[in-house]
Structures are given as C-alpha cells and as structure tokens.
Amino acid sequence: MGMEETWDLVVIGSGGAAMAAGIEARSRGKSVLLVEHGVLGGTCLNVGCIPSKNLLAAAGRRHRALVNPFPGLPTGAGGVDLAALMAQKQELIDRLRQAKYTDVAEAHGFPVMYGHARFVDEQTLEVDGERVAGAAYIVATGSAAHIPALPGMDTIDPLTSTTAMELQDIPSSMVVLGGGYVGLEQAQLWSQLGVAVTLVGRLAPHAEPEVADVLRTVFADDGITVVEERAVALERTADGAVLVRTERGAQLTGQRLLVATGRHANTDDLGLDDAGVHTDDRRFITVDAHQRTSNPRIFAAGDVSGAPQYVYVAAQTGHAAAAGALGRPTTVDYRGLPSVTFTTPQLASAGLTEQQALAAGHECDSRVLDAQDIPRSLANRDTRGTLKVVVDAHTRKILGVHAALDGAGDVMLAATYAIKFGLTVDDLADTWAPYLTMSEALRICAGLFRSDMPTSCCA
C-alpha cells in the first residue's frame, strides 16, 4: 500500500462519517487512507440502524398479524425461529457492507487498512506499530453502548442493543433499562417477538409530552410494563434471573437485562492526549464548527465528535471535516434536523420542541392534531396517534413538527423542508396534500391555526 508515502488525508474509522470524508476528499482529487481496527461499516450498518430496523420490521409483521383490527379477516402468527431471523439479518448486513462500503471505497479509490490506529505525538500516527503519515487526520471512530456502573451490574451479564440482536434463543422475559430511542425500539421489538418486557426509565424523555403519551398508551395496550423511575441497584436472583430495584423501591425481574442508557465515545487507546486532542468529561472529542479539534491537523466527525447520533449527521460532519482538513472549512446546517424512533407507531420530529423554541427566545404558538381527525388513521382502524406543529407566533414560520403516527418518519421530510426554507403555517395550509396519506396530517394541523372548527374531507 506504499505506507512510506504521505497521504493527503488519513481517516480513522470506516462508518458513515469516515466514508463521507473519504468520498469528499477523493472528489477534490486528494489521496485518502481509511484505517479500521474491526469490521468495515461502523455502527449503523453492523449493530445499529440496519439490523434494528430489519428486525423491527420482522417483529412488526408478526404483531400486525396478532392484533388485526379488521373483523371478518382472520390472521394469526405462530412461534418465532429467532436463529433464522438473525441469519437473514446478517445476510442483509453482509450484502450492504459489500455494496455500500467495500464497493464504494473501491469505486472512489481509497484503500482501507486494517489495524489499530494510535497517535504517538501531535504529528504521528501508528497503525499496529507501523507509522502512517498524513498531511491531515480525521478521527471517526464512533460510539458504543454504555453500561452504567450501578451497584450489582458486575454480577449480571447485561445485554446491549448490539448483543441482544445476536441472540439465538428468545428469552422468556426481559427488563430494558432506559426509555430513549434505543430502549423504546428494543422493548417493542422483543415484546412483539413474544417476550414479556418491562421498561424502566422515563419514556421518550426528549419527545413532546403529547407524543410520548401516545407511546405510553400503545405500550400499555401491547402489554409492555413501563416503570418511569430510575434504576438504582441490580442483583441476581436464586433462579438466575435479574432483579432491578428503582429509586422508589419497585422490584422488577426478568430473565435478561438489556441496557439502553446512552452511548460513550470510542476514544480509548487512540493516543488523543499524546496528540493534544481535547475531549470532554464523557471522552467525546471537542470540535469547533468546522469539526476541527484542538490539534489543527486533526479533525473529528460523527458520534465521536459529540454530534447528534444519526448516521446522516455523521455523513454531513464527515464531509465538513474532510473539507476543513483540506483547507476549505465548512459547517453543518442543523436546521430542521429530523429524527425517527422506529416503534409502532413511529415517533418522529423535525426542528424545535415547544420548550426548545421558548428557550431560543421565540414566542410560540402550537396546535395538536389527534389521529382521530386524520382520514388515513380512520381508514387504518388505528387512531392512536398525534401530530403537533410549533410556530413562531409573530412570523408564523414553522419551528418544529412532532408526531407519533404510523409512518411519522415519512411525514418529517416535508416538515424539514418547511423549516429549512422558512415556510409559514399558511404556506402548509394552502399547499396540496394527497388525500388518505399520513402526510396530509401536516396540512390539516396547519389549518387548525386558522380555525378549530371541524372540516369536511379535504375542505
């Protein structure tokens, strides 16, 4: 690979941020080397978005068969062959790794070197002890599931979303610690595969309260026990199960414990201190608006840089880091950033919550549309859902859209456009929306800012 040469850019990692950085640098005619100490493809491909959404789609298919709302149309679902389910998930990952990572790196012309990268000083990187010279470097090593040091955790064999999605046998019961998006998805995934699930922690803590309430109802309907308290201690029971104690003295048991209480940066043993790269108290790398670290030759991108943990954000920060490293600094525009939690119904948002908008100095106005008033929900015979629109009271521009709906994630694309390009609530109310789609909810809710009187279909 000609390691004696100096690469224009050396990128540590091979996930979404690293690949985007490589593509950006090659588009500028620069030489790039990616360094990967594990398997090609990063969190999203290997243990994150792709496997979890694939398994959620499978579990959702079974769940729909069991809770069919249409009388006169009997459906049913039998047991689950988990090993077969996991095998097809792995086949998808392997296929996408080849198509979206191996083939892409080859097409753009940047090699991948396998080995552990470590900075030995502010200028020098070694990979498994061999010096690799770069005019500039990008650290894009991602994040990993964090296991909190609760009393008794060392006596348990906790699952994370990563290891849970490798199980070959279905546990009889499971306690999920954490009510953020990973905890919510994993709780519903295993529940829909037939596991008795208890979720401990505040449910959807960052969602609008109206949106979180929908999921509370759905989880109750699904038989998922939700205890919105903080876990304070764990212990193994005599029969080998896990017992979780909460701050208010609740005791909850399950055959397995799945921990989904956040992620930490993959910054161990990278030699960041030797390289003069500062990290925060959670070891995430500190970067400026151009993704530059405290060492001017080293940039960071994706989860490890403390960016919002979405693969599309990782990719944008990767592009920005590469541009900056090659002397063309740029920034990432986070306006209207969408997020989706792939539960059933999906939780999704774009832009600011009402609380965030007030904190940013806006005078806010908001309307909430119940799914009972969305024709698509009525046709689907499932009206557990809501959509909330937050606007600036003076300009009437859209600041945020939040939903718990079937297909809420798809509704957010229009919301992101509206926020980024400064559309008003009147623009939305006066723009075509296809009837009997969930995206029509955006137009209907916008109309509520004019009148709260009921309307006829499409009127």
C-alpha positions as CSV (number, residue, x, y, z in Angstrom):
1,M,0.0,0.0,0.0
2,G,3.1,2.2,-0.1
3,M,2.9,3.3,3.6
4,E,6.1,5.3,3.2
5,E,4.1,7.9,1.3
6,T,2.3,10.8,2.9
7,W,-1.5,10.6,2.4
8,D,-3.4,13.9,1.9
9,L,-5.9,12.6,4.5
10,V,-5.9,9.6,6.9
11,V,-9.3,8.7,8.3
12,I,-9.6,6.5,11.4
13,G,-12.8,4.5,11.2
14,S,-15.0,3.2,8.3
15,G,-18.6,4.1,9.2
16,G,-20.9,6.8,7.8
17,A,-18.6,9.7,8.8
18,A,-15.4,8.1,7.6
19,M,-16.9,7.0,4.2
20,A,-18.3,10.5,3.6
21,A,-14.9,12.0,4.5
22,G,-13.2,9.7,2.0
23,I,-15.7,10.5,-0.7
24,E,-15.3,14.2,-0.1
25,A,-11.5,14.1,-0.2
26,R,-11.4,12.0,-3.4
27,S,-13.9,14.3,-5.1
28,R,-11.3,17.0,-4.5
29,G,-8.6,14.8,-6.1
30,K,-6.8,14.1,-2.8
31,S,-5.3,10.8,-1.7
32,V,-7.1,9.1,1.2
33,L,-6.5,6.1,3.5
34,L,-9.1,4.7,5.9
35,V,-7.9,2.7,8.9
36,E,-10.3,0.2,10.6
37,H,-9.5,-1.9,13.6
38,G,-12.7,-4.0,13.4
39,V,-15.2,-4.8,10.8
40,L,-15.9,-2.4,7.9
41,G,-19.0,-0.3,8.1
42,G,-19.4,1.2,11.5
43,T,-22.4,1.2,13.9
44,C,-25.2,1.9,11.5
45,L,-24.5,-1.0,9.2
46,N,-23.3,-3.6,11.7
47,V,-25.1,-3.1,15.0
48,G,-27.3,-0.1,14.7
49,C,-29.9,1.2,12.1
50,I,-29.8,-1.6,9.6
51,P,-30.1,-4.7,11.9
52,S,-32.5,-3.0,14.3
53,K,-34.9,-1.7,11.6
54,N,-34.8,-5.0,9.8
55,L,-35.7,-6.9,13.0
56,L,-38.3,-4.3,13.9
57,A,-39.9,-4.8,10.5
58,A,-40.0,-8.5,11.1
59,A,-41.4,-8.2,14.6
60,G,-44.0,-5.7,13.4
61,R,-45.1,-8.1,10.7
62,R,-45.9,-10.7,13.4
63,H,-47.5,-8.1,15.7
64,R,-49.9,-6.9,12.9
65,A,-51.0,-10.5,12.4
66,L,-51.8,-10.9,16.0
67,V,-53.7,-7.6,16.6
68,N,-55.5,-7.3,13.3
69,P,-58.2,-4.6,13.6
70,F,-60.4,-5.8,10.7
71,P,-63.2,-8.2,11.6
72,G,-64.0,-10.8,9.0
73,L,-60.4,-11.1,8.0
74,P,-58.7,-13.6,10.4
75,T,-55.0,-13.6,10.7
76,G,-52.6,-15.3,13.1
77,A,-48.9,-15.8,14.0
78,G,-47.1,-18.8,15.3
79,G,-43.8,-19.1,17.2
80,V,-40.5,-17.4,16.1
81,D,-37.4,-19.1,14.7
82,L,-35.0,-16.5,16.1
83,A,-31.9,-18.1,14.6
84,A,-33.4,-17.9,11.1
85,L,-34.4,-14.3,11.7
86,M,-30.9,-13.4,12.8
87,A,-29.4,-15.2,9.8
88,Q,-31.4,-13.2,7.3
89,K,-30.5,-10.0,9.2
90,Q,-26.8,-10.9,8.9
91,E,-27.2,-11.7,5.2
92,L,-28.6,-8.2,4.7
93,I,-25.7,-6.6,6.6
94,D,-23.1,-8.6,4.6
95,R,-24.8,-7.6,1.3
96,L,-24.9,-3.9,2.2
97,R,-21.3,-3.9,3.5
98,Q,-20.2,-5.1,0.1
99,A,-22.5,-2.7,-1.9
100,K,-22.3,0.4,0.3
101,Y,-18.8,0.2,1.8
102,T,-16.4,-2.2,0.1
103,D,-17.5,-1.4,-3.5
104,V,-17.9,2.3,-2.8
105,A,-14.4,2.6,-1.3
106,E,-13.1,0.8,-4.4
107,A,-15.1,3.0,-6.8
108,H,-13.8,6.2,-5.3
109,G,-10.3,4.9,-5.0
110,F,-9.5,4.9,-1.3
111,P,-7.9,1.8,0.3
112,V,-8.8,0.5,3.8
113,M,-6.0,-0.5,6.0
114,Y,-6.9,-2.9,8.9
115,G,-5.3,-2.4,12.3
116,H,-5.5,-0.3,15.4
117,A,-4.6,3.4,15.0
118,R,-2.9,5.3,17.7
119,F,-1.3,8.8,17.8
120,V,2.1,8.8,19.3
121,D,2.6,12.5,19.2
122,E,0.9,15.6,17.7
123,Q,2.1,14.7,14.2
124,T,2.5,11.0,14.1
125,L,0.0,8.1,13.7
126,E,0.9,4.5,14.0
127,V,-1.3,1.5,12.9
128,D,-0.3,-1.6,14.8
129,G,3.1,0.0,15.4
130,E,3.7,0.9,11.8
131,R,4.0,4.7,11.0
132,V,1.3,6.1,8.7
133,A,1.9,9.6,7.5
134,G,-1.0,12.0,6.8
135,A,-1.0,15.7,6.0
136,A,-4.2,15.8,8.0
137,Y,-6.2,13.3,10.0
138,I,-9.9,12.7,10.8
139,V,-11.0,10.7,13.8
140,A,-14.3,9.0,13.0
141,T,-14.3,6.1,15.5
142,G,-18.0,6.4,16.6
143,S,-19.6,5.4,19.8
144,A,-20.6,2.3,21.7
145,A,-23.3,1.3,24.2
146,H,-22.6,2.5,27.7
147,I,-23.1,0.2,30.6
148,P,-23.7,2.3,33.8
149,A,-21.8,1.3,36.9
150,L,-24.9,0.6,39.0
151,P,-24.4,-1.5,42.2
152,G,-24.7,-5.2,41.2
153,M,-24.1,-4.6,37.5
154,D,-20.9,-6.7,37.7
155,T,-23.0,-9.7,38.8
156,I,-25.2,-9.5,35.7
157,D,-24.5,-10.4,32.1
158,P,-26.3,-7.4,30.6
159,L,-27.3,-7.3,27.0
160,T,-26.9,-4.1,24.9
161,S,-28.8,-3.5,21.7
162,T,-25.7,-4.9,20.0
163,T,-25.6,-8.2,21.8
164,A,-29.4,-8.5,22.0
165,M,-29.5,-8.5,18.2
166,E,-27.2,-11.6,18.2
167,L,-29.4,-13.7,20.4
168,Q,-30.3,-17.1,19.0
169,D,-33.0,-18.0,21.6
170,I,-35.9,-15.9,22.8
171,P,-35.8,-15.1,26.5
172,S,-39.0,-15.6,28.4
173,S,-38.8,-12.1,29.9
174,M,-36.6,-9.0,29.7
175,V,-36.1,-5.8,31.7
176,V,-35.0,-2.9,29.5
177,L,-33.1,0.0,31.3
178,G,-33.6,3.3,29.5
179,G,-36.6,4.9,27.7
180,G,-34.7,6.7,25.0
181,Y,-35.0,5.7,21.3
182,V,-32.8,2.6,21.6
183,G,-34.7,1.4,24.7
184,L,-38.1,2.1,23.1
185,E,-37.2,0.2,19.9
186,Q,-35.7,-2.8,21.7
187,A,-38.5,-3.0,24.2
188,Q,-41.1,-3.1,21.5
189,L,-39.0,-5.4,19.2
190,W,-38.7,-8.1,21.9
191,S,-42.3,-7.7,23.1
192,Q,-43.6,-8.2,19.5
193,L,-41.4,-11.4,19.3
194,G,-43.2,-12.8,22.3
195,V,-41.0,-11.7,25.2
196,A,-42.6,-10.3,28.4
197,V,-40.9,-6.9,28.6
198,T,-40.6,-4.3,31.4
199,L,-39.1,-0.9,30.6
200,V,-37.5,1.0,33.4
201,G,-36.8,4.7,32.9
202,R,-38.5,7.8,31.7
203,L,-40.3,7.1,28.4
204,A,-39.2,9.2,25.5
205,P,-37.7,11.9,27.7
206,H,-36.9,14.3,24.8
207,A,-40.2,14.0,23.0
208,E,-43.1,16.4,23.2
209,P,-45.3,15.3,26.0
210,E,-48.3,14.8,23.7
211,V,-46.2,12.5,21.5
212,A,-44.8,10.5,24.5
213,D,-48.3,10.0,25.8
214,V,-49.3,8.1,22.6
215,L,-46.5,5.6,23.1
216,R,-47.4,5.2,26.7
217,T,-50.9,4.1,25.6
218,V,-49.5,1.8,22.9
219,F,-47.0,0.1,25.3
220,A,-49.8,-0.4,27.8
221,D,-52.0,-1.9,25.0
222,D,-49.1,-4.1,23.9
223,G,-48.6,-5.5,27.4
224,I,-45.2,-3.8,28.0
225,T,-44.9,-2.8,31.6
226,V,-43.4,0.8,32.0
227,V,-41.9,1.9,35.3
228,E,-40.8,5.5,34.9
229,E,-38.3,5.5,37.7
230,R,-34.5,5.4,37.9
231,A,-32.9,2.1,38.5
232,V,-30.5,2.2,41.5
233,A,-29.4,-1.4,42.0
234,L,-29.3,-4.8,40.5
235,E,-29.0,-8.3,41.8
236,R,-29.1,-11.9,40.6
237,T,-32.0,-14.0,41.9
238,A,-31.6,-17.6,43.1
239,D,-33.0,-18.9,39.8
240,G,-30.5,-16.8,37.8
241,A,-32.9,-14.0,36.7
242,V,-32.2,-10.3,37.1
243,L,-33.8,-8.1,39.8
244,V,-33.9,-4.4,39.3
245,R,-34.6,-2.0,42.2
246,T,-35.8,1.5,41.5
247,E,-35.3,4.7,43.5
248,R,-38.9,4.4,44.9
249,G,-38.4,0.8,45.9
250,A,-40.0,-1.0,43.0
251,Q,-38.6,-4.5,42.3
252,L,-38.8,-5.8,38.7
253,T,-37.5,-9.1,37.4
254,G,-36.7,-10.6,34.1
255,Q,-34.7,-13.4,32.6
256,R,-32.4,-11.0,30.8
257,L,-31.4,-7.3,31.3
258,L,-31.0,-5.1,28.3
259,V,-29.2,-1.8,29.0
260,A,-30.0,1.2,26.8
261,T,-28.9,4.2,28.8
262,G,-26.8,6.0,26.3
263,R,-23.5,5.7,24.4
264,H,-19.9,6.7,25.1
265,A,-17.3,7.8,22.6
266,N,-14.8,5.2,21.2
267,T,-11.7,7.2,22.2
268,D,-9.8,4.7,24.3
269,D,-6.3,3.9,23.3
270,L,-6.2,6.3,20.4
271,G,-3.4,8.4,21.9
272,L,-5.5,11.5,21.9
273,D,-3.8,13.0,24.9
274,D,-0.4,12.5,23.2
275,A,-1.8,14.2,20.1
276,G,-3.0,17.2,22.0
277,V,-6.7,16.4,21.2
278,H,-9.0,17.6,23.9
279,T,-12.1,15.5,25.0
280,D,-15.0,16.4,27.2
281,D,-15.9,14.7,30.5
282,R,-17.5,11.9,28.6
283,R,-14.5,11.5,26.4
284,F,-16.2,12.8,23.3
285,I,-13.8,14.8,21.2
286,T,-14.2,18.6,21.4
287,V,-14.6,20.2,17.9
288,D,-15.3,23.7,16.6
289,A,-18.0,24.5,14.0
290,H,-15.7,23.2,11.2
291,Q,-15.1,19.8,13.0
292,R,-11.5,20.8,13.9
293,T,-10.1,19.5,17.2
294,S,-7.6,21.3,19.5
295,N,-4.9,20.0,17.2
296,P,-5.2,22.0,14.0
297,R,-4.1,18.9,11.8
298,I,-6.7,16.6,13.4
299,F,-10.4,16.8,12.7
300,A,-13.2,14.6,14.1
301,A,-16.6,13.6,12.7
302,G,-19.7,11.6,13.6
303,D,-20.7,10.3,17.0
304,V,-17.2,10.6,18.4
305,S,-17.3,14.3,17.9
306,G,-20.4,14.7,20.1
307,A,-22.6,15.3,17.0
308,P,-26.2,14.2,17.2
309,Q,-26.1,10.4,16.9
310,Y,-27.7,9.8,13.5
311,V,-25.9,8.3,10.5
312,Y,-27.0,11.1,8.2
313,V,-25.5,13.7,10.7
314,A,-22.3,11.6,10.8
315,A,-22.1,11.7,7.0
316,Q,-22.5,15.5,6.9
317,T,-19.9,16.0,9.6
318,G,-17.6,13.7,7.6
319,H,-18.0,15.8,4.5
320,A,-17.4,19.0,6.6
321,A,-14.3,17.5,8.4
322,A,-12.7,16.5,5.1
323,A,-13.4,19.9,3.5
324,G,-11.8,21.6,6.6
325,A,-8.9,19.2,6.7
326,L,-8.1,20.1,3.1
327,G,-8.3,23.8,3.6
328,R,-11.9,24.5,2.7
329,P,-13.7,24.9,6.1
330,T,-17.4,24.5,6.0
331,T,-20.2,23.9,8.6
332,V,-23.1,21.6,9.0
333,D,-26.6,23.3,8.9
334,Y,-28.7,21.6,11.5
335,R,-31.9,23.5,10.8
336,G,-34.9,21.2,10.7
337,L,-32.9,18.1,11.6
338,P,-35.3,15.2,11.6
339,S,-35.2,12.2,13.9
340,V,-37.3,9.0,13.9
341,T,-37.8,6.3,16.5
342,F,-38.9,3.2,14.6
343,T,-41.5,2.0,17.1
344,T,-45.1,1.2,16.1
345,P,-46.3,3.9,15.7
346,Q,-43.2,5.8,14.8
347,L,-42.1,8.8,16.9
348,A,-40.6,11.5,14.7
349,S,-39.7,15.1,14.9
350,A,-38.1,17.9,12.9
351,G,-36.9,21.2,14.3
352,L,-37.6,22.5,17.8
353,T,-39.9,21.3,20.6
354,E,-42.0,24.0,22.2
355,Q,-39.7,24.1,25.2
356,Q,-36.6,24.5,22.9
357,A,-38.3,27.2,20.9
358,L,-39.1,29.2,24.1
359,A,-35.5,28.7,25.3
360,A,-34.3,30.1,22.0
361,G,-36.3,33.3,22.5
362,H,-39.3,32.6,20.3
363,E,-42.8,33.4,21.3
364,C,-44.6,30.2,20.3
365,D,-47.9,29.1,19.2
366,S,-48.8,25.4,18.7
367,R,-51.6,23.1,17.6
368,V,-52.1,19.4,18.2
369,L,-54.0,17.2,15.8
370,D,-55.4,13.9,17.1
371,A,-55.2,10.9,14.8
372,Q,-59.0,10.6,15.2
373,D,-59.1,13.6,12.8
374,I,-56.7,12.1,10.2
375,P,-58.6,10.2,7.5
376,R,-55.7,7.8,6.9
377,S,-55.8,6.7,10.6
378,L,-59.5,6.1,10.4
379,A,-59.1,4.0,7.3
380,N,-56.4,2.0,9.0
381,R,-58.7,1.5,12.0
382,D,-55.9,2.7,14.4
383,T,-56.4,6.2,15.8
384,R,-53.6,6.1,18.4
385,G,-51.5,9.0,17.3
386,T,-50.9,12.7,17.2
387,L,-49.2,15.4,15.3
388,K,-48.0,18.7,16.8
389,V,-46.9,21.8,14.9
390,V,-44.9,24.6,16.7
391,V,-44.6,28.0,15.1
392,D,-43.3,31.4,15.8
393,A,-46.3,33.5,17.0
394,H,-45.2,36.6,15.1
395,T,-43.8,35.3,11.8
396,R,-46.0,32.1,11.7
397,K,-42.9,30.3,10.4
398,I,-42.7,26.6,11.2
399,L,-40.2,25.9,14.1
400,G,-40.9,22.3,14.8
401,V,-43.1,19.3,13.9
402,H,-43.6,16.3,16.2
403,A,-45.6,13.2,15.7
404,A,-46.5,9.7,16.9
405,L,-48.1,8.2,13.8
406,D,-47.8,5.2,11.5
407,G,-45.2,6.4,9.0
408,A,-44.4,9.6,11.1
409,G,-40.8,9.5,9.8
410,D,-42.0,10.0,6.2
411,V,-44.1,13.0,7.3
412,M,-40.9,14.6,8.6
413,L,-39.4,15.1,5.2
414,A,-41.9,17.8,4.3
415,A,-41.5,19.3,7.8
416,T,-37.8,19.5,7.3
417,Y,-38.2,21.3,4.0
418,A,-40.8,23.7,5.7
419,I,-38.4,24.6,8.5
420,K,-35.2,24.9,6.4
421,F,-36.8,27.1,3.8
422,G,-38.8,29.3,6.1
423,L,-42.4,28.2,5.2
424,T,-45.3,29.6,7.3
425,V,-48.2,27.7,8.6
426,D,-50.3,29.4,5.9
427,D,-47.9,28.0,3.2
428,L,-48.6,24.5,4.6
429,A,-52.4,25.0,4.9
430,D,-52.6,26.3,1.3
431,T,-50.4,23.7,-0.3
432,W,-51.7,20.4,-1.9
433,A,-51.5,17.3,0.3
434,P,-52.5,13.9,-1.2
435,Y,-55.7,12.7,0.5
436,L,-55.6,9.5,2.6
437,T,-51.9,9.7,3.3
438,M,-50.4,10.3,6.7
439,S,-48.5,13.3,5.3
440,E,-51.9,15.1,4.9
441,A,-51.9,15.4,8.7
442,L,-49.4,18.3,8.3
443,R,-51.8,20.3,6.1
444,I,-54.8,19.5,8.4
445,C,-52.9,20.6,11.5
446,A,-51.7,23.8,9.8
447,G,-55.4,24.6,9.2
448,L,-56.0,24.5,12.9
449,F,-54.1,27.7,13.3
450,R,-56.9,29.4,11.3
451,S,-59.9,27.7,12.9
452,D,-60.6,24.9,15.3
453,M,-64.0,24.2,13.7
454,P,-64.3,20.7,12.2
455,T,-63.8,20.4,8.4
456,S,-65.1,18.0,5.8
457,C,-62.8,15.7,4.0
458,C,-60.2,17.8,2.1
459,A,-62.2,21.0,2.8
